[in-house]
């Protein structure tokens, strides 16, 4: 081959390389733009997929009861889901706004009063003395005490408004996610088939279907074990708060639900309320409420093992750690993503270690 031929080959190689580079760059730019367009809806779509996976057995059962009418089943589940989200959100907002208006009216009229603390409050460990002093000052002159703590109250008010805004935004996202989940019910079999094909192309035909099924079971396990436990604790807390006549019971119930979802004890909310209840109620009802609040807070100790990890071969501890770590890293949606990713990683790692174990036994 002559030098001219070599130069021609090199020129052709450079031309092909430049064309490939431009094509890859154009595809990457297109994918980036697609991601920017879809990213505002990504969280909602992921929630829709999670809800559709978690509720699909219910959809199948309801479809069978309705004589095979899938669309009617999907519509019913959408309406039920919207009711579950909208009604508590509305009651929570109404209870909170009503309580704030009542307090604001009393402060403007100068009729707001706080009952003085019992003498036993001063004997509480660590915080008793200071709490008794502040409480007594507020009972004597509430306006002066509020002015004294104005900076702290303004900061708390700003955080409360921000929390309310996030709550409304989250409720709206859940409404859209429920609608998306209802649409996905009618194409669940096709979506499951596509997911299995993707898994088989990544990890092989033997492990692909098993990992896909495990991801589905993990999502349903987390939905039952964590969200189910949180809902039960919130309902029990609401019953106790309503029976005790605690003001703004809807607000405190919402706080209990959030704490239970992020794996924090509801006693962080119910404990201070129980302490306050001792100052406004007789000893026997106050003690009963305190015991009840403690039982509600500790109920996850037997509810989680009962609901979490059932039907999944991955140990419950792996799912729980994944859910908690995912929630810390990515919020509520991380409960599911973290649990699924850690469960898949655990299964792949155990599969990778299996051949070595077999050789060691031989």
N, C-alpha and C positions, 0 to 999 in steps of 0.2 A: 504494500500500500504506500503510495507516494505521500509526500508532505502535504500536498494539496488536498488529498483525500482525508488525511488526518485533521487538517484544519476544518474541513467540511463536517466531519463527524463531531469535532469539538463544538463547532457552531450550532449544529443541530441539537447537541446535548444541552448547551446553554439555553437555546430557544425553548426546548421542552421543559427544562427546569424552571425557567422564568414563567412559562405558561402555567405550569403546575402550582408554582408559588402564588401567582395571581388568582388562580381558581380557588386554592385553599383559603387565601385571604378573603376573597369575596364570600365564600361560604361561612367563614368565621364571623365576618361583619354582619351577614344576614342573620345568623344564629343569635348574635348579640342583640340586634335590633328586635328580633322576635322575643327574646327574653325580657327586654325592657318593656315591650308592649304587654306581655303576659304577666309580668311580675306583680302588678297591683292585685291581680286575681289569683295569684298562686296559692296563698294561704287559704282562701275560700275554697278553691278547688281541692286542695289536700284535705281540708275538713270534710268536704262533700264525699270524697273517696273513703275516708275513714268511717264516716257515718253509714255510708252504703254497705261497707264490709261488715260493720258491727251489727247493723239491723237487717241484713239480708235473710237470716233464718226466720225472723219475724215476718218479713215480706213473703217468703215462701209459704209459711204456715197460713197467713191471711189469704194469700192467693188461692190456696187449696180450699179454704172455707168459703170463698166467694165463687167457686166453680171455675177456677182458672183465669179469672179476669185480672191480669197483672196491672193494667193501667189504673183500674179502680182501687186496687190494693195500694199502689204507689201514692195515689191522691189521698187516700185515707191516712196513710202514714205521714205524708207531708202536713196535712191539717192537724193531726195529733201533735207532731213535732213543733209546729208553729204555736199551737196552744200552750205547750209546755214551756216554750221560750218566752212568748209575748206576755202571757198572763202573769207569771211571777215577776218579770221585769216591770210590768205596769204597776203591780201591787207594791213592789219595792220602791219605785219612783214616787208613787202616791204617798206611801207611808213616810218616806224621807222628806218629801216636800211639805207634807202636812206637819210633821214634827218640827221642821225648821221654821215654818210660818208661825206655829204656836209659840215657839221660844222667842222669835223676833217680836211678836206682838206683846208678849209679857215683858220683854226688855224695854220696849218703847213706852209701855204704859207704867212701867215701874212696879209691876205687880209680881214679877218673877221672884220666887223664894226657893231657897234650898233648905231642907230640914237639917238641924244641927246633928253632928255625928254623935254616936254613942260613946261613952267614956271608954269602952273596951277597945275602940279603934286605936287609941293612943298606945295600947299595949301590944299591938301587932309588931312583929319583928321587922327590923330594918327600916320600913317606910311608915310605921305607925305614928311616930311623933310628928313628923313633917306633914303627913297626910291629915292628921287631926287638926294641926294648926291652920293649914290652908282651907280645909273644909269648914272650920269654925269661922274663919275670916269671911268666907263666901256666904255663910249663913247670916252673919251680922251685916255685911255690906257687899252685896253681890257686884254692884257696879264698880266699886273701887277695886275689888279683886280681879274683875275682868280687865280693867285698865292696867293693872299690874302685870298681867300675863298677855297683853295685847300682841306683842311680836310672835309669841308662840302660837296664839290663837289664829293669827293671820296666816302663819305658815301651815298650820293644820287645815285651815279653810281652803287654802290654795291646793293642797294635796287632795282634799276631799272633792273639790270641783274637778280636778284632773282625773281622779278615780271614777267619778260619775261619768265623765266623758268617755273614758276607756270602756266602762261598763256598757254604755249605750252603743258604742262602736262594735264591741264584741257581740252584743245581742243582734245587731244588724247583720254582721258577718255570719252568725249562726243561722239566721233566717235564710240568707242566700245559700248557705251550705246545705241546709235541709232540702231546699228546692232542687239543688244539684244532685243530692243523694237520691231524691225521688226519681229524677230523670235517669240516673245510672242504674236504678233497679231493673229497668226494662232491658238493659244491655249488659247485665252482670255476667252472663255466660260468655259473651264475646270478650269482655274485658279480662275475665279470668283466664281465658285461653291465650290471649295476647301476653299476659303477664307470665304465664307458664312457658311460653315460647321464648320470651326474653331471658328468663331464668335458665332455661336449658341451653341457650346459646352462650351464656356466661359461665355456667358451672357444670354443664354436661347434662345429658338426658337422664342420668340416674338420679342426680341430686336436685335438679331443677324443680320438678313437680313437688318434691318433699319440702324444699325451702319455701316455695310459693304457698303451700298449704300451711306451713308453720307460721308464715307472716300473717296470714288470714286469722289463724287461731290466736296468735299473740294479740292482734288488734282487738279481737272480741274478748279475750281474757282481760286486757287492760280496761276495756269499756265496762265490763262487769265488776272487776275487782277494785278499780280505783274510782271511776266515776260513779259506779253503783254504790260503793261504800260512802262516798261523799254525799250523794243524794239522800241516802238513808240517814246519815248523821244530821244533815241539814233539816230533813223533815222532823226527826226526833227533837232537834233543837227548837224548831218553830213551835212544836206542840208545847214544849216546856215553857217557852217565852210567852206564848199566848195565854196559857193557863195561869202563869204568874202575873200577867198584866203588865209586862215590861213595855215601856214606850218604844216606838220605832222597832217593833219586832221583826218587820220585814228587812230592815237594814242589817240587823244583827244576824239574821238567818243567811242573808247573802254573804256576809263576812265569814260565817262558819263554813259555807259551801266553798268559798275560795280557799280558805285555809286547808280544808280537808282535801281539795283537789291537789294542792301543792305539797301535800304530805306534812302539814303542820297541825299540831293538836288544836281542836276547837276550843279547848279550855283557855287558850289565849284570849278568846272573846268572852266565853261563858264565865271564866273565873272572875274577872273584874265585875261583871254583872251580878254574880252571886255575892260578891263582897258588898256591892251597893245595895243589894236586896236585903241584907241584914240590917241596914239602917232605916228601911221603910216598911218592913214586914215583921211579923212576930218570929220568934226564934224557931218554932217548929216548921213553918212553911219555908223559912230561909234555909234551914238545914236540909229539908227535903229537896229544895231546888239545887243546893250545892251538890248533894249526893247524885241527883239526877244528871246534872251537868258533867260530873266526873265520869259517870257510866257512859254517857253519850260520847265523851271525848275518848274513852278507852275502848269503845265498841269496835274500832277498826282492828283491834288485836285478834278478834275471832271472825270478823267479817271478811277481812282480806284473805286469810287462808281458806275460807269457805268459797270465795268467789274468784280469787286470782290464781291463774295458772292451771285451771281445770281443763283437761283435754290437750294440754301442751306438754311435750316431753322435756322442754327446757326447764331447769329448776326455777321455782318461784322467786328465789333470791336474785337470779339474773334479770328476770323481768322487772322486779321491783327496783333494783339499782338502775336499770336502763330508763325506767319511767321517771324516777326522781332526778337522775342526772340530766335527762332530756328536758324536764320541766325547768330545771335551773338554767340550762343553756338556751332554750328556745321558747320558754313559756308553756302554756297549757298544751299546745299542739305537740310539744316535745315529749309529753307523756307517752304518746303513741309512737312517734318517730324514734325516740331513744330506746324504747322497749323492743321495737322491731329490729332496729339495727344491732343492738347488743345481742339479741336472741339469734339473729342470723350469724353474727360474728362468732358467738359461742358454738353454734352448730358446725360452722365451717372449720373452726379450730379443732373441735373434737373429731371431726371426720379426717382432718389432716393428721391428727395424732394416732388415729386408729391403726394404720398400717404398721407404725413403729411398735404399738402395743402387741399386735399380732406376732411380729417377728420376735419380740422379747419373750412372748409365751412359748414360741417354738424353740 
